[in-house]
Amino acid sequence: MAPSPPTVPRASDPAADRALLQQVALGSGAAMREVYARCSARAFAVTLRLLPSRADAEEVLQETFLDVWKRARDFDPERGGLETWVTTIARTRAIDRLRSMGTASRVAEGASHQPPPVSASPPAPDEASALGQNRKRVLAALKQLPAEQREVVELAYFEGLSQREIAERTGDPLGTVKTRARLALEKLGDLLRELAPDV
């Protein structure tokens, strides 16, 4: 499932969003297509920023909209608009994918030393080079975050802690942890764009 072309953003209408998700929950394909058209570009941008390859981002995007289909009844417009809800699912899925890739050191350094499955085809040289560059960019960007933001990112991505667990671990208020996580993700996106190789 490829992301749809970006659409012009529109103000979120809580009542309309709830009605749309109720239709999705009832199995409406048309309603699901509307959700996808509205939200896929933003969700895909999030997964692309967080994950090391486009293939991973595309898989996470598919998983995101499967979650939307299954969890449509859970949508609560009082906690945020439709686009925010879908983007949060995408971000959570991307973080889960990052955690499944292992610790930061394995992702950045050890992955190239792990033998591939017997049935796997080796990546093309240019693809392998690009993956290595992506890992270096992620680590370089992490090092530039303020210490408190970097700690939240590392605890979430590489130890798999929830924001509430991070608050318990660090002794910081949950709201502070949430703010640091949001700022860190925004800063990481900016840093990764700055560190992107010139094309």
Disulfide bonds with the S-S distance in Angstrom:
none
